[in-house]
Amino acid sequence: MICGEVLDRFSELGGPYAITFEDLKMNSFEAERNSFLEMKHTLLSDPRYQGKYVAVRDGLILDVDDDKVELAKRVYDKHGYVPIYIDRVQEKARIYEIPSPEIRRK
């Protein structure tokens, strides 16, 4: 039985066991993101991390690289497919503008 099926069985019981596999994954990811945000100021003051991508797991920096994809490959190869937060250490968050279709009325 896989992990998701086990959690689904516990969810059926209700009470303190009411948790889904998706909840567990999201909570783990959010915890890693919060760890990154808490240490971001310290990372910004360290030239080893400025402008680079870092991989965070359990509140620790696992690895750092200029290339996000190479960093992800290396970290997942070493630690397995577990919740890891990867983000760039930079002062301002990058803002993406995504165009959406517009409806023109005659």
Secondary structure as the mmCIF struct_conf table of DSSP 4:
data_model
#
loop_
_struct_conf.conf_type_id
_struct_conf.id
_struct_conf.beg_label_comp_id
_struct_conf.beg_label_asym_id
_struct_conf.beg_label_seq_id
_struct_conf.end_label_comp_id
_struct_conf.end_label_asym_id
_struct_conf.end_label_seq_id
HELX_RH_AL_P HELX_RH_AL_P1 CYS A 3 LEU A 13
HELX_RH_3T_P HELX_RH_3T_P1 GLY A 15 TYR A 17
HELX_RH_AL_P HELX_RH_AL_P2 PHE A 21 LEU A 44
TURN_TY1_P TURN_TY1_P1 SER A 45 SER A 45
TURN_TY1_P TURN_TY1_P2 PRO A 47 GLY A 51
BEND BEND1 LYS A 52 LYS A 52
STRN STRN1 TYR A 53 ARG A 57
TURN_TY1_P TURN_TY1_P3 ASP A 58 GLY A 59
STRN STRN2 LEU A 60 ASP A 65
BEND BEND2 ASP A 66 ASP A 66
HELX_RH_AL_P HELX_RH_AL_P3 LYS A 68 HIS A 79
BEND BEND3 TYR A 81 TYR A 81
STRN STRN3 TYR A 85 ARG A 88
BEND BEND4 GLU A 91 LYS A 92
HELX_LH_PP_P HELX_LH_PP_P1 ILE A 103 ARG A 105
#
